[in-house]
Amino acid sequence: MSKKSVLVTGAGGFIGFHLVNYLKDRGYWVRGVDIKDPEYQASAADEFRILDLREMDDCREAVQGMDEVYNLAADMGGIGYISGAHASITFNNTMISAQMLKAAYDAKVQRFLFSSSACVYPQYLQDVPSVVPLKEDDAFPADPEPGYGLEKLYTEKLCEYFTQDYGFQTRLVRFHNVYGPLGTWDGGKEKAPAAICRKVAMAKSGETIEVWGDGKQTRSFMYIDDCVEGIYRIMRSDYSGPLNLGTDELVDVSGLVDIIAGISGKTIHKRFNTNRPQGVRGRNSDNNRLREVLGWEPSIHLSQGLIPTYAWISGEVKARAEREAGIAHIPTIAAQ
């Protein structure tokens, strides 16, 4: 029996890179596609193509010969990025999402997974830190995050219409704040856990770091290993409606700093800056439907997942400092 061929778009990015590894470990033949190579390590994909999925011809090339498509490609980043680039993000993601869906349908792909986001949820339900966990049905009446969240919401509906009208098998995943090693940690597109890990790694014990917002805004965060496991389980399920994929372990941003400082072993003081973007006041995942559909939910606690995440980012910070100082970086090799 031949291997099933799968496409992972966005394979040069954080989640896509890890998903390629996950699928390879399970015996799939994997094609990775992105507009760029992976930043930190070479892809494990059987084939990696540099394509611009804003172009329909490139979408058709990407899906050729594929049995399944995991469409993770998107123009995205942390709150500082997505709140300041509405036009380009909305345009780029509309072109990628709609054309990949059509190309996959035309190519008779068996299943198509669309990576959506908790940014689809109404802002009026997320205006206090003690937020009620968000259920899938809460997305309407709609008031999503401008730009990025709006595109995700209407592409979810487009996927649903392809299923209803054409019988095309689609799966919809609403990610809630994914973090872990090999993710963007600097440059403006990083998310809160990575940004705070970087700031703590760069600080000396007793120093003060800047924290965006007043520190009271709340989120739930999901470790990358749980994320790729959940993606795969959702693709394999018979459920075509949107599903939250996140933890329901709520933490405020000030508490997130405390956890990371504790892992680092440093005493870290906080200076809150309410003039910087901070997003909604509270966001948490309701996992009841996920448990009903899959009999599973993410289980890695934030305090566990941040240990390898901080270790990796701290290593990257040290390596960059050594490069800038002209010192050769020699990786640590464990004793045999």
C-alpha positions in Angstrom: 0.0 0.0 0.0 1.5 3.4 -1.1 1.9 6.2 1.4 -0.8 8.9 1.6 0.5 12.1 0.1 -0.2 15.3 2.1 0.5 19.0 1.6 1.4 21.3 4.5 1.2 25.0 3.4 3.0 27.4 5.7 5.6 24.7 6.2 8.3 27.3 6.6 6.5 28.7 9.7 6.2 27.6 13.3 3.2 25.3 13.4 3.7 24.1 9.8 7.3 23.1 10.5 6.3 21.0 13.5 3.3 19.5 11.7 5.6 18.3 8.9 7.7 16.4 11.5 4.6 15.0 13.1 3.2 13.7 9.8 6.5 12.3 8.7 6.8 10.3 12.0 3.4 8.7 11.1 4.5 7.5 7.7 3.0 10.1 5.4 4.7 11.4 2.2 4.8 15.2 2.9 5.2 18.1 0.6 5.9 21.4 2.3 5.2 24.7 0.7 5.9 28.3 1.8 7.1 31.6 0.5 10.3 31.1 2.5 12.4 28.3 3.9 12.1 27.4 7.6 14.1 29.9 9.6 15.9 27.7 12.2 16.2 24.1 10.8 15.8 22.4 7.4 12.4 21.0 6.8 11.9 17.2 7.1 9.4 17.2 4.2 10.0 14.8 1.4 9.7 17.8 -0.9 9.8 21.5 -0.1 8.7 24.0 -2.7 9.0 27.8 -2.5 5.7 29.1 -3.9 3.6 32.3 -3.5 0.1 31.1 -2.7 -1.4 34.5 -3.4 -1.0 33.3 -7.0 -3.5 30.8 -8.3 -1.0 29.0 -10.6 1.2 28.4 -7.5 -1.8 27.0 -5.6 -2.5 24.6 -8.4 1.1 23.5 -8.4 1.1 23.0 -4.6 -1.9 20.7 -4.6 -1.0 18.6 -7.6 -1.1 14.9 -6.7 -2.0 15.4 -3.0 -4.5 13.3 -1.1 -5.0 15.8 1.8 -4.1 19.5 2.4 -3.3 21.1 5.7 -3.6 24.8 4.8 -1.7 26.7 7.5 -0.2 29.4 5.2 -1.1 32.9 6.4 0.3 36.4 6.9 0.2 36.7 10.6 2.0 37.6 13.8 1.5 38.9 17.3 -0.9 41.7 18.3 1.6 44.4 17.4 1.7 43.2 13.9 -1.9 42.2 13.2 -3.2 45.4 14.6 -1.1 47.6 12.4 -1.4 45.9 8.9 -5.1 45.3 8.3 -5.0 46.0 4.6 -2.1 43.8 3.6 -3.0 41.0 6.0 -6.6 40.8 4.9 -5.6 40.9 1.2 -2.8 38.4 1.4 -4.8 35.9 3.5 -7.9 36.2 1.4 -5.9 35.4 -1.7 -4.1 32.4 0.0 -7.2 30.9 1.7 -9.8 31.2 -1.1 -7.4 30.1 -3.9 -6.0 27.2 -2.0 -9.6 26.0 -1.2 -10.6 26.2 -4.9 -7.3 24.6 -6.1 -7.7 21.7 -3.7 -11.3 21.2 -4.7 -10.5 21.3 -8.4 -7.6 18.8 -7.8 -10.1 16.4 -6.1 -8.2 16.5 -2.8 -9.9 14.2 -0.3 -9.8 16.5 2.7 -8.8 20.1 3.3 -8.0 21.6 6.7 -8.2 25.3 7.2 -6.3 26.9 10.1 -8.6 29.5 11.6 -8.1 31.5 14.8 -9.7 32.5 18.1 -9.5 36.0 16.6 -12.9 35.2 14.9 -14.7 35.6 18.2 -16.6 38.8 18.9 -14.7 41.5 20.7 -17.8 42.3 22.8 -17.4 38.9 24.5 -13.8 39.6 25.4 -13.9 42.9 27.2 -13.1 41.8 30.7 -10.1 39.7 32.0 -12.5 37.2 33.7 -13.8 36.2 30.3 -16.3 33.3 29.9 -14.7 30.6 27.8 -15.6 31.0 24.1 -17.8 28.4 22.5 -17.7 27.7 18.8 -21.3 29.0 18.4 -20.3 32.4 19.9 -18.7 33.6 16.7 -22.1 35.0 15.6 -23.4 37.7 15.8 -20.0 38.7 14.5 -17.5 41.3 15.6 -14.1 39.6 15.0 -10.6 41.1 15.3 -10.3 43.6 12.4 -8.5 42.3 9.4 -6.9 39.0 10.5 -10.0 37.7 12.4 -12.5 38.9 9.8 -10.7 37.0 7.0 -10.6 33.8 9.1 -14.3 34.0 9.9 -15.5 34.5 6.3 -13.1 31.8 5.0 -14.6 29.4 7.6 -17.9 30.1 6.0 -16.5 29.6 2.5 -15.2 26.2 3.6 -18.6 25.3 5.0 -20.3 26.4 1.7 -17.9 24.1 -0.3 -18.9 21.2 2.0 -22.6 22.0 1.7 -22.8 22.7 -2.0 -20.1 20.4 -3.4 -19.6 17.7 -0.7 -16.0 18.8 -0.4 -14.6 17.5 2.9 -13.3 20.5 5.0 -12.0 20.7 8.6 -11.9 24.0 10.6 -9.5 24.6 13.4 -9.6 27.7 15.6 -6.2 28.0 17.2 -5.8 29.6 20.6 -2.3 31.1 21.1 0.3 28.5 20.2 3.8 28.6 21.6 7.0 26.5 21.8 10.5 26.1 20.4 11.4 27.1 16.9 8.8 29.8 16.8 9.4 33.5 15.9 10.9 35.2 19.0 12.0 38.6 17.7 11.4 41.1 14.9 7.8 42.2 15.6 5.8 39.1 14.6 6.4 37.2 17.8 3.6 36.4 20.2 3.5 37.1 24.0 5.2 34.0 25.4 8.1 34.3 22.9 8.4 38.1 23.4 8.5 37.7 27.2 10.9 34.8 27.0 13.2 37.0 24.9 13.0 40.0 27.3 13.7 37.8 30.3 16.6 36.0 28.6 18.1 39.4 27.7 17.7 40.8 31.2 19.9 40.4 34.2 18.5 39.3 37.5 17.0 42.4 39.3 16.4 44.3 36.0 13.0 45.5 34.7 11.3 44.5 31.5 8.6 46.3 29.6 5.2 44.5 29.4 2.6 45.6 26.9 -0.7 46.6 28.5 -1.5 46.7 32.2 -0.7 43.0 32.7 -4.2 42.1 33.6 -5.3 41.0 30.1 -5.8 37.2 30.1 -5.2 34.4 27.6 -4.9 30.7 27.4 -1.8 29.2 25.7 -1.3 25.9 23.9 2.1 24.1 23.6 3.1 23.1 20.0 3.1 19.4 20.7 -0.6 19.5 21.7 -1.3 21.7 18.7 0.0 19.3 16.1 -1.7 16.3 17.8 -5.0 18.2 17.8 -4.7 19.2 14.1 -4.1 15.6 13.1 -7.0 14.3 15.2 -9.4 17.0 13.8 -8.4 16.1 10.2 -9.0 12.4 10.9 -12.4 13.1 12.5 -15.8 13.1 10.8 -16.7 16.6 12.1 -16.7 19.5 9.6 -17.8 22.4 11.8 -15.3 24.7 13.5 -13.5 23.4 16.6 -11.5 25.3 19.2 -8.0 24.0 19.6 -6.4 25.4 22.8 -6.3 25.0 26.5 -8.7 26.4 29.0 -5.9 27.3 31.5 -6.4 31.1 31.8 -3.5 33.3 32.9 -3.0 37.0 32.9 0.1 38.5 31.2 1.6 39.6 34.4 1.4 36.0 35.7 2.9 34.8 32.4 5.9 37.0 33.1 6.2 35.5 36.7 6.1 31.9 35.3 8.9 32.7 32.8 11.0 34.6 35.4 10.7 31.6 37.7 11.9 29.2 35.0 14.8 31.5 34.3 15.8 31.7 38.0 16.0 35.5 37.7 14.3 38.2 39.7 12.4 40.3 37.1 10.6 43.5 37.7 7.8 44.7 35.4 7.1 48.1 33.8 3.6 48.1 32.2 3.1 50.2 29.0 -0.6 50.8 28.3 0.3 52.7 25.1 1.3 49.5 23.3 -1.2 47.1 21.6 -2.7 44.6 23.9 -5.6 43.1 22.1 -8.9 42.0 23.8 -9.0 42.1 27.6 -9.7 38.3 28.0 -9.8 35.2 25.8 -10.2 31.6 26.8 -11.1 28.4 25.0 -14.3 26.3 25.7 -13.2 22.8 25.0 -16.5 21.0 25.5 -17.2 20.4 21.8 -13.5 19.3 21.2 -13.9 16.7 23.9 -17.2 15.5 22.5 -15.8 15.1 19.0 -12.3 13.8 19.7 -12.5 12.4 23.2 -9.3 14.4 23.7 -8.0 17.9 24.5 -4.6 19.6 25.0 -3.1 18.5 28.3 0.4 20.2 28.5 0.3 22.8 31.2 1.8 26.2 30.6 4.4 25.8 33.3 5.6 22.6 31.6 5.6 23.9 28.0 7.4 27.1 28.9 10.5 25.2 30.2 11.7 24.0 26.7 10.4 27.2 25.1 12.4 29.4 27.4 15.5 27.2 27.1 15.4 27.4 23.3 14.8 31.2 23.1 17.5 31.8 25.8 19.9 29.8 23.7 19.0 31.8 20.6 19.5 35.1 22.5 22.9 33.9 23.7 23.9 32.8 20.3 22.9 36.1 18.7 24.8 38.0 21.3 27.9 35.9 20.7 27.6 36.4 16.9 27.4 40.2 17.4 30.4 40.1 19.7 32.3 38.0 17.1 32.5 35.0 19.4 32.1 31.5 17.8 29.1 29.8 19.3 29.8 26.2 20.2 26.7 24.1 20.9 26.6 22.3 24.2 27.0 18.6 23.8 25.6 16.3 26.5 28.0 13.9 28.1 27.7 10.3 26.8 
